[in-house]
Structures are given as structure tokens and as C-alpha cells.
């Protein structure tokens, strides 16, 4: 198995001169709650509207979902726990599972065929992004507990580690068909920043005024999705389009919203905490 190391330098800071907060695109939201459970997270969506995620906060159970209300359980065979995190337009799923010894492994799945994906020589992996040209993105954990982002080419079984300057720990969370990668990292002061890696140019993504930012998804129009924390400690989702941010809250979870995935139509999925303290998934489509 070939290991490729990609060392990067910071080329530019992503400047956001115009900020559209709670303005811009209007979304129509739908809550997605697995029957009989009080914990559901929706994490990925493809162009056809197929969604993936998981339910059960104590023992992760992977699932797929299609409108109006059709759930299918989808777990890595023989695993103790599974999270389905991303799905591409061909229906290939990326995610991670925990085996019966408690070890995390990345995986991909297409048409019922599962493949374990672990960075060579590591014992903790998660895949978090999947594009349409057989590339995935994720991270591994080293012996010291630090996270290291990478991309994975399924054709050839090739890993490329992304080494971020000024980072103590990082995760790659999304990759589009042009190979552009998003994720987040923690700097030496302990602050978390999003990042956008564009053909060797590394851009830091910070929601204006936020105390922390994480990028979690990217589509083929280079729209970014994720969440940030404000000065009051509240969590809000966001979509960034052409360098402009839009803050997004599910109406049932204002201040507790995460936008995890975004497809090529600009539809988004994520989760929020409702008034009863339950974690509920959601999907939202642009309506203007």
C-alpha cells in the first residue's frame, strides 16, 4: 500500500468582506427523527436526495433515508457500531465503524459491498467525505491522540496525508470532484478553524466573530457547509457561497444547529437539539 505525504504551506487567508447572516437563501426545513429514538443525526446528502447518518447516541446505528419518511439500517457487517457520514451521486457511502475490540476503521460501501479503509500503520480511522470520482477524505489518530487529515484514492489504494502548518490536530471532512478538500484544525492556542484546500492553496475559514469554526462539507460548486460557535457559546450552521457566509439555524433548534452535508443542488442536512433536549436530524432545501 503506497503512502504519499503532501506538505502544504499557507497561501492565503480566506477573506469574507460581505457577510450574509440570517439572510440570503431561504430554506424549507424538514425534521428527520428515527422512530422511537431521541437521537438522530443526518450527515450526508447526494444530488438525488439520498441521505445518510445514524441514530442512537449510545450504540451508533448507521442508516440511509429517503423522502418522505423511509429509513434503511445500513451497518458495516459484524461491527459493533457504524456511522454513515457521506454519500456520493452514485450511492457510494463513506463512514466509519467500530469493531468488537473497540477500534475505529474507515469504510466505503457501494451496492452492499463494504471495504475497510485504514491509513497504513494506524489503529484509528474515520472517513468523512466521498466524491464521485473514487476519492474519499478522512483522518487517523496517532499514538499521542492527535488527528491527521488525509485523502484516499480508491483506484490504486493511495493515501495522501495533509500536513497543515500551525496545526496540532486536524480532520479532513469533505472532498469534491475537483479534489478540493475541506475540514478543520486546532492551532497551538487551542482555537479551532475551518480550512479549504484548493489545489495546494490552503485557506483558513473563520466565520466572522466566531470563537470556533468547522467546515464539514463541500459540493461541486465549491459551496462550503459547517458550523460555528458564537461569543455566547451557541452553535449555528452555515453555508459559504463565493466567500460569503450565511448563518443557518433550524427553526426548531436556534443556537444548536450543525449543517453537516451539502449536495450539488445546495440542499443541506444536519442536526439540532430541540426544546426537550433531543438531537434531531434535518434536511433543508433552498426555496428561493
N, C-alpha and C positions, 0 to 999 in steps of 0.2 A: 504494500500500500504506500503510495507516494505522498510525501508531506512537503508542501510548499509554504514558505513563510513570506508574508507580504509586510514589509515595514513601511510605514507611512509617515509623512510629515504634515503638519497643519498648514494648509494652503490659504485658508480664508475663514473669517468668522461670518456666519450667515447673518446678514443684516436684514431687519424687518422694519422698514421705515413706516409702512402702513399696517395697522393692526385692526382687524375686524373682530371685535369681541362681542359675542351675543348679537351678531348682525351678519348680513351676507346671505348665505344659503339657508333656506328654511327646510327643516327635516320633518318627516312624518314618522313617529316612533311607534314601535310595537314591542311590548314586553314578551320575553320568551322564558317560560318557567317550566322546568321539568316536573311532570305530575307527581305530587306527593312529597316534593323536596323543597327545602327553603334555601338552596344554594345552587345557582346555575350561572355559568359564565359562557358567553359566546365570544369566540376569539378570532375566527376567520370567516371570510365570505368570498365566493368566486363570482364570475360575471353572470352565471346562470341563477344566482341567488341561493346556491347550496351553502350551508353554514356548518361550522364545526365548533366544538367546545367540549365542556364536560359538566357534570353535576356531582354533588356530594362533596362537601368540604373535608370530610374525614378520610374517605377512600375514593380517590378520583375515578370517575367512570366516564370514558370517552363517548362522545355522541356526535351524530350528524343531525341536521334539522333542515326541513324544507317547509315553506308556507303551504297551507295556512297553519298547521299545527302537527307536523309529522316528525317524530323523533325516531332515530335508529341508534341503538347502542353499538359502539364500534371500539373494541378494546384490542390491544396487542395480545395475540394468543398466549395464554399461560401467564400473563402478567398479573401482578398484584394491584397495580393502579395504572391508569392511562389518561393522558391529556392530549386531545386532538387540537392543534393550535392553528394550522394554516391549511388552506385547500386551494389548488390552482384550477384553471378553467377546464382542465382535463379530468378533474376529480381526484388528483393525487393529493393525499393528505400527508402533512408533516407534523410531528409532535414528539412526545417522549413518553416512556413507560418506566415503571419501577418494577424490578423483578422481585422474586420471592426472598432474595437476600438483601433487599433494600437499595440496590444500585440503580441509578438513573441512566437510561440509554435513549439516544435519539432514534427516530424511525421514520420511514416513509411507507405509505400504503397506497396501492392502486389496484382496484378491482379485486380486493381480497388478498392480494399478495403483499406481505409485510417484509420490510428489510430493516435490520438494525443498522444504525449509523453512529459510530463512535470514533472520535478523533484518536489516532493511533497513540497507544501508550497511556490512555486516560481511563478513569473509572467513574466519571460523572459527565453526562452529556444531555443536552436538550436541543432539539431542532424547533425553531420558532417561525421560520419563513420558508416559502416554497414558490418558485416562479413557474412559468410554462415551458421553460427550455432546460429542464432537468438540473436545476440548481436549487440548493437549499441554503439556509443560514441558521446559525445557532451559536452555541458556546460550550466550552468544557470548563471544569473546575480543577485547579491544580491541588497539590498536596497541602498548600498553605491556605486553601479556601478561597483563592482569588479566581475570578472568571475571565476567560479568554475567548473573544469572538472569532468565528471563522465562517467561511463559505465552503460548500461541499458540491462538487460536480459529480452527479450520479453516473454520467457516462465517463468511465475511467477511474471512478472511485478516488478523486483527487480532492484533498483538503488544502485550503489556503487560510492560514492564521492572519488575523488583522491585528497588528500591533499599534495601539493608539498612544501617541505621545501624551504625557501628563495624565495618564490613566493608571489607577491602581487596580481596577476591575471593570469589566465591560461585557456586554452581551450584544450580539447581532440578532435582530428580531424580524427583519423583513428584507426581501430582495425582489426586484422586478426583472422584466425580461431583458433589459439593457445591462443587467448585472449591478445596478445601483443598490447600495445597501444602507439600511437604517438600523439604529439601535440606541444604546445609551451607555454612559460610562460614569465612573466616580473618580473625581480628581483627588489629589493628596489632601485637600482640606475637608473632604467628605461630602462635597456637593455633587449631585447627580445632574448630568447634562445629556440631552439627546445628541445624536450625530447622524450626519448624512454623508455617505462616502460616494463621491461622483467621479468615477474613473481616475482614482488616485488623488483627487482633491477632497480633503477632509474638512467638512463644515460642522461647526458646533451649532446645535439648535436649542435655543433657550426661549421659552415663552416669556415675553416681556413682563418684568415684575415678579416672576415666579421664583419660589425658593428651590424648586427642583423640576426637571422636565425629563420625560422619557418618550422617545419615538418608538412606536410599536408596529407600524405598518407602512407600506408604500405601494402605490399602484403604477400602472404603465403610463400615466400622465404626470408622474412624479409628485402626486399629492401625498402628503405625509399624514399619518394619524398617530395619536398617542394621548398622553395626559400630563397635567402639570399640577403642582400644589401651590396655592396662593399664600399670602402672608398670614392669613388666619388659619392655615392648616387644612383648608378644604381642597378637595380633589375635583378637577374638571377635565373633561376630554377636550381634544382639539383636532382640527384638520388644518393643515397648512397648504395653501394653493398659491403657487407663484411667489413664494416668500411672504405671503400674508396669512396671519393666523386667524382662525375663527374658534372661539371658545364654545364648547358644546356640553350641555347638560341634558340628560333625560329628564323630562318634566316630573317624573316620579322620584328622581334622585339627584336633585340640585345640590351640588357640593360634594357628591360621592360618585361621580361618573368617570369611567375609563372608556375611551374609544380604542379598541384593540386592532381591528382589521378594517381595510377599505378596499373595495373592488374597482374595476375599471370604469364602472358607471358612477362612482362616487358614493355608492351605498356603504354604510358603516355598520359595524357590530361592536358590542362591548358589554358592559355590565354596570350596575349601580347598586347602592344599598337603599332599600325602601324604608318607609316610616316605621315598620315593625322590626327593622334590623336584619331583614332577609337580603341576600345577594341575588339579584335577578338579572338575567340576560336581556339584551335588547337588540333589535335591528332598526335601522332608520334609513329612509330613502329621501333624497332631495325632492322637494315638491315645488321648486321654482327654478 
